Structures are given as structure tokens and as C-alpha cells.
Amino acid sequence: MAYRFFTNKLTITSMVFALTLSACVTTSQVSAPVDSSLSAAELDLRSQSAAMQKTVSEAIVLGGVAGLAARLLLDGPRVRVVNTGFGGFFTFGAGAGAIAGTYIAHLQNNFASQEAQIAALRADVAANASETRATLQVMRIVLGNQMQELRQIQSAVNAGTADAAALAREISQARANLAEMDSAADGATGRFNEFTDARNATSGGSGLIQSELSQLSRQIEQMRKIAEDLVEQL
């Protein structure tokens, strides 16, 4: 669906800057000091977990506004913009709609036909699936590392070469990693519910996009299983 903007580039730049600034403020408010004791994988887990906790609408705004600014300034205000997933380009209508309302409102406000809404939904589900796969990969790495470290410290305690305090610190770290895993899974579940509601609203609850949603459901199950495996080590 094409959108036309009858305004100058200065106005466009100002609007995009305002949207980008609001997105930056949102992320800066939840940022925390980096723990130097964390491994690279653990830092990645915290980053992925924070990203997964954003709603679909928030992910659309944060992923698309910056790219939109560059595209509009290069191609002019009459550029045709299409939804290509969380990392793609979005119109001002899409960005503002995502900030002000729900994901369903975003689809209905920016894609006139049911066919276009379903196509946009499918693209966003696919982009989300890719992000969830990346989160799963990090979770598996952290789980493997954490299990190895717990076994090593327990063995050292048993051998008398490490004290109980060292084991307690490692268990505390493992619980912190577990909390990040649970948060990531909760965020993925929230997105799954958003996508399901949008599918029902745009296609009357038909079987469209069911395979994609089933894949996302399986990914969430895998995330929960990884967290359960870590719980068993504590």
C-alpha cells in the first residue's frame, strides 16, 4: 500500500527525530550498569531478553523509524514504503499507529485490504521467529556454560579446593540467568498472543498463518525447556 506525504523534508526530519528520540528514551530508562563479571553469552542473554519483552508494536517502532528517516530523506516524501518486518521501513502512519495503539490497530490503520494486512502479519511473524531463534541459541549457550561451571565448582568444593561461598555465588549467577530466560519466554508468549489476536482480527480466525504461529509456539516450548533444565541444576 502506498502512502504520500505532502510536506517538506525538514518537517519529515523533525517528525522522525521525535519518534526516534521517544524510542531512545524508552530504552534508556530500562538500561542498567553492565556487570563486568558476566560472560559475553550472558550479556547477549540479557540483551535478547530485554528485546523479547518489547511488545510487537514497540518492536516495530524501534526497528523501523531510523531506517524510515534515511529512506525518506534519500527518496523524497512520495516514497512507497512497505512493511518488511521489525527491521524494515515503515510509514509515519505505521510508526505513529504502533506508538499510540495495538498491533491490530497498526495493521488496520496502515493496510487497507485484508490481503495486505495478512501479508504484513506474516512478514512480522517471520521476523519475530528469527529473533526468537537467536534468543534460543544464546539461551542454549548460557545453559551449557552454566551447567559446566556448576559441576566444576561443586567438584572443587568436594575436593576442598573451593569453599561453599564460591558455590553460592555461582548458584546466584545461575538464578539470575534463569530469571532472564523466564523473562524472554514470557515476552515471546506475549508476542504470540498479540500475533494470534491479530490473525483472528484480520482473517476471522481462519487457518491462515497457523503454521507460522505453531512454529512460534514450539520455539516458546523450547525456551521453557531450557529454563527447566537450568532449574534442575540448582
C-alpha positions, 0 to 999 in steps of 0.5 A: 500500500502506498502512502504520500506525504505532502510536506517538506523534508525538514518537517519529515526530519523533525517528525522522525527525530521525535519518534526516534528520540521517544524510542531512545528514551524508552530504552534508556530508562530500562538500561542498567550498569553492565556487570563486568563479571558476566560472560559475553553469552550472558550479556547477549542473554540479557540483551535478547531478553530485554528485546523479547519483552518489547511488545510487537508494536514497540518492536516495530517502532524501534526497528523501523523509524531510523531506517524510515528517516534515511529512506525518506530523506534519500527518496523524497516524501512520495516514497512507497514504503512497505512493511518488511518486518521489525527491521524494515521501513515503515510509514509515519502512519505505521510508526505513529499507529504502533506508538499510540495503539495495538498491533491490530490497530497498526495493521488496520490503520496502515493496510487497507485490504485484508490481503495486505494486512495478512501479508504484513502479519506474516512478514512480522511473524517471520521476523519475530521467529528469527529473533526468537531463534537467536534468543534460543541459541544464546539461551542454549549457550548460557545453559551449557556454560552454566551447567559446566561451571556448576559441576566444576565448582561443586567438584572443587568444593568436594575436593576442598579446593573451593569453599561453599561461598564460591558455590553460592555465588555461582548458584546466584549467577545461575538464578539470575540467568534463569530469571532472564530466560523466564523473562524472554519466554514470557515476552515471546508468549506475549508476542504470540498472543498479540500475533494470534489476536491479530490473525483472528482480527484480520482473517476471522480466525481462519487457518491462515498463518497457523503454521507460522504461529505453531512454529512460534509456539514450539520455539516458546516450548523450547525456551521453557525447556531450557529454563527447566533444565537450568532449574534442575541444576540448582 
